[in-house]
Amino acid sequence: QTDTEVVPPVLSSDFTADERLEIERMKMHRQDLLDEIKKLNMDIDAIMSEISDFQSTEENKVAERGKQFSSGKKKFNMDPKKGMNYLVENGLLESSPQPIAEFLYKEDGLNKTAIGDFLGEREELHLQTLKAFVDLHQFSDLNLVQALRQFLWSFRLPGEAQKIDRMMEAFAKRYCDCSKSSPHTCYILSFAIIMLNTSLHNPNVKDKTPLERFVSMNRGINNGGDLPVELLTKLYDSIRNEPFKIPEDDGNDLTHTFFNPNREGWLFKLGGRVKTWKRRWFILTDNCLYYFEFTIDKEPKGIIPLENLCVRQTVYSRKPFCLELYNPKSHGQKIKACKTETDGRVVEGKHQSYMMCASTADERDSWIESIRASITKDPFYDLVSVRKKKVINQVPQD
């Protein structure tokens, strides 16, 4: 056979009847295989489509849960109890102390004031969560100042004495479990350290506590005995050289300031330049008096720091039940305060004193009492003095 030689085609007549039958069976089998392959391809396409839809659904669920979780954190920052309820009701957080404590301790973006507010409540879930939260801190290799620095950075200490007492009690117990020391001693000394920090580093405190006074303050707190002067000196030097870092939340959002006000309600306020009376919603908290045009307003129209001010009952023509805020040491000078103008500008207040009017004598007297309590309140000293008396009374007398 040469390269140009043509091979004749195979004719069906060249096959026997059995061979032709076998060929037909093979053709049919081939078609069945092709049909099966086509069906399998269709099934694969359907399965891939289902997988894609499932993945898309799961991604959407994850994205939706992420949005819900983010929304829950924002709600928590605005109102801790409502925010926590939202997270639990939507299955984003288990309603038991340990997972809640880990959420408060580890989750980014939580308002430190809101954390402190939640932990300070006295309902059983809150108390158990506080214990679990404190137990997440490891104090074994830390001295008391170092442990306090770590603890007080994880939230912002509330202003209410009872909340402070519960939280510092929990801290003292945890620190003493780690360091094998007396809870009463830890409790009192912790408050002494916090007060020392305020004395040494708050510019408004003129009388700075010297070492000798700090040592004297802490006499008898070690189960009736004195702590070593060397230890107290070391603690004193640590605070003097490095003040506590207190968590600062976003100052642009004032709403968290008003979680648990000392008092709130409507009063009439006399204008500074224009002597007209206007109804304002007042909130007393954190040694400041805030006033708003409406209860739903997020930003106050004015802020009056109460430091260095006094309050008294006063008489004003045609207006009964009045009270006055004034500075007894700077008569005739404007009180340090600020207000928001109608165009949005924040300006210095124009008042030499602030005159407010209540609707009844009882309401006026209640406001005066609350403002005085806010001006003079220092829960640390009260709590320490009570605990010191307990320690001294528990010591057997000779």
Salt bridges, closest charged atoms under 4 A:
GLU22 OE1 - ARG25 NH2 2.31
GLU24 OE2 - LYS27 NZ 3.99
ASP43 OD2 - LYS39 NZ 3.40
GLU58 OE2 - LYS61 NZ 3.61
GLU107 OE2 - LYS73 NZ 3.06
ASP117 OD1 - LYS163 NZ 3.00
GLU121 OE1 - LYS81 NZ 3.95
GLU121 OE2 - LYS163 NZ 3.24
GLU123 OE2 - LYS81 NZ 3.14
ASP135 OD2 - LYS131 NZ 2.97
ASP135 OD1 - ARG174 NE 3.98
GLU160 OE2 - LYS163 NZ 3.83
ASP165 OD1 - ARG387 NH2 3.94
GLU169 OE1 - ARG387 NH2 2.55
ASP177 OD2 - LYS173 NZ 3.38
ASP207 OD1 - ARG213 NH2 3.15
ASP237 OD1 - ARG240 NH2 3.07
GLU248 OE1 - ARG156 NH1 3.66
GLU324 OE1 - ARG312 NE 2.94
GLU341 OE2 - ARG273 NH2 3.95
ASP343 OD2 - ARG345 NE 2.77
ASP365 OD1 - ARG364 NE 3.04
